[in-house]
Amino acid sequence: MTDSANLDNIVDAWLTVPDVAERLGIDVGKVRRLLQEGRLVGVRRGDPRVLSVPEAFLVPAHLANPSAPTRQDDDAPAWTVLASLQGTFTVLGDAGFDEAEMIQWLFTEDESLAARPIDALRSGGKTAVRRVAQALL
């Protein structure tokens, strides 16, 4: 099991559930649903222990799919969840990872990617990241 102090050393910034809701322009209940559906993962950290999500899981809406960015639409929400996360969370969950271990893996430099998996996902490297994740099965 990964402790939250270790995660604090590798994750650049965290958002609480209300912060995620504000950033996405949705209510807290919908953020909790994203967590339940596996579109987002978070861990309890801090004192008091508050459910928090890495800020890097959210991207400007026009970059939701970095390999095919869209035009920014004034009517669309400004931020969204990085689209490639859900499938990556599924692969890591199938490999037996819990939420904290998923976050640790995503934010730890991977030699075969020459980057942290989260950075590779944010730059459109979904296939390479999932290939590395599937090798963990």
C-alpha positions as CSV (number, residue, x, y, z in Angstrom):
1,M,0.0,0.0,0.0
2,T,1.2,3.5,-0.9
3,D,1.1,6.2,1.8
4,S,-0.1,9.7,1.0
5,A,3.1,11.3,2.1
6,N,4.9,9.4,-0.7
7,L,2.2,10.5,-3.2
8,D,2.6,14.1,-2.0
9,N,6.3,13.9,-3.1
10,I,5.5,12.9,-6.7
11,V,2.1,14.6,-7.4
12,D,2.6,18.2,-8.3
13,A,-0.8,19.5,-7.2
14,W,-4.0,18.1,-5.7
15,L,-7.7,19.2,-5.9
16,T,-10.4,18.3,-3.4
17,V,-13.7,17.0,-4.7
18,P,-15.3,20.5,-4.4
19,D,-12.3,22.0,-6.2
20,V,-12.7,19.4,-9.0
21,A,-16.5,20.3,-9.2
22,E,-15.7,24.0,-9.5
23,R,-13.0,23.4,-12.1
24,L,-15.3,21.2,-14.2
25,G,-18.3,23.4,-13.7
26,I,-20.4,20.5,-12.3
27,D,-21.8,19.7,-8.8
28,V,-20.0,17.6,-6.2
29,G,-22.4,14.7,-6.7
30,K,-21.3,14.4,-10.3
31,V,-17.6,14.4,-9.3
32,R,-18.4,11.6,-6.9
33,R,-20.1,9.7,-9.7
34,L,-16.9,10.2,-11.9
35,L,-14.9,8.6,-9.0
36,Q,-17.4,5.7,-8.7
37,E,-17.4,5.1,-12.4
38,G,-13.6,4.9,-12.6
39,R,-13.3,8.0,-14.8
40,L,-11.3,9.6,-12.0
41,V,-9.4,8.2,-9.0
42,G,-8.5,9.9,-5.8
43,V,-7.0,9.2,-2.4
44,R,-7.6,10.5,1.1
45,R,-4.7,12.6,2.2
46,G,-3.8,15.5,4.6
47,D,-5.1,16.2,8.1
48,P,-8.0,15.9,8.2
49,R,-8.0,13.2,5.6
50,V,-9.8,14.6,2.5
51,L,-10.5,12.9,-0.7
52,S,-8.2,14.5,-3.3
53,V,-7.6,14.1,-7.0
54,P,-4.3,14.9,-8.9
55,E,-4.8,18.2,-10.7
56,A,-3.0,16.7,-13.8
57,F,-6.1,14.5,-14.4
58,L,-7.9,17.6,-15.6
59,V,-7.1,19.3,-18.9
60,P,-8.5,22.2,-20.9
61,A,-11.6,20.8,-22.6
62,H,-10.2,21.2,-26.1
63,L,-7.3,18.9,-25.1
64,A,-9.5,16.1,-23.6
65,N,-8.1,13.9,-26.4
66,P,-4.6,15.2,-26.9
67,S,-4.0,13.2,-30.0
68,A,-6.9,14.9,-31.7
69,P,-7.3,18.4,-30.1
70,T,-10.5,20.3,-31.0
71,R,-11.2,24.0,-31.4
72,Q,-12.0,25.7,-28.1
73,D,-15.8,26.3,-28.1
74,D,-17.0,29.2,-26.0
75,D,-20.2,27.3,-25.0
76,A,-18.2,24.2,-23.9
77,P,-16.9,23.7,-20.4
78,A,-13.4,25.1,-19.9
79,W,-12.0,21.9,-18.3
80,T,-12.6,18.2,-18.5
81,V,-11.2,14.9,-17.4
82,L,-8.4,13.6,-19.6
83,A,-10.2,11.1,-21.8
84,S,-7.5,8.4,-21.8
85,L,-7.5,8.0,-18.0
86,Q,-10.6,5.7,-17.7
87,G,-9.2,2.9,-19.9
88,T,-5.8,3.3,-18.2
89,F,-7.4,3.0,-14.8
90,T,-9.2,-0.2,-16.0
91,V,-6.0,-1.8,-17.1
92,L,-4.2,-0.9,-13.9
93,G,-7.2,-2.2,-11.8
94,D,-7.1,-5.4,-13.8
95,A,-3.4,-5.7,-12.7
96,G,-4.5,-5.4,-9.1
97,F,-3.6,-1.8,-8.4
98,D,-5.6,0.2,-5.9
99,E,-6.2,3.9,-6.4
100,A,-3.1,5.0,-4.5
101,E,-1.0,2.6,-6.5
102,M,-2.5,3.8,-9.8
103,I,-1.6,7.4,-8.9
104,Q,1.9,6.4,-7.9
105,W,2.4,4.5,-11.1
106,L,1.1,7.3,-13.3
107,F,3.4,9.9,-11.6
108,T,6.6,7.8,-11.5
109,E,9.0,8.1,-14.4
110,D,8.9,5.1,-16.7
111,E,12.1,4.3,-18.5
112,S,10.3,2.7,-21.5
113,L,8.2,5.9,-22.0
114,A,11.1,8.3,-21.2
115,A,8.5,10.2,-19.2
116,R,5.9,9.8,-16.4
117,P,2.9,7.9,-17.7
118,I,0.6,10.9,-16.8
119,D,2.8,13.2,-19.0
120,A,2.7,10.7,-21.8
121,L,-1.1,10.5,-21.6
122,R,-1.4,14.3,-21.6
123,S,0.7,14.5,-24.7
124,G,-1.3,11.8,-26.6
125,G,0.7,8.7,-25.8
126,K,-2.3,6.6,-24.7
127,T,-1.3,3.5,-26.7
128,A,2.3,3.4,-25.4
129,V,1.1,3.9,-21.8
130,R,-1.5,1.2,-22.0
131,R,1.1,-1.2,-23.6
132,V,3.4,-0.6,-20.6
133,A,0.4,-1.0,-18.2
134,Q,-0.7,-4.2,-19.8
135,A,2.7,-5.7,-19.3
136,L,2.0,-5.4,-15.6
137,L,-0.8,-8.0,-15.9
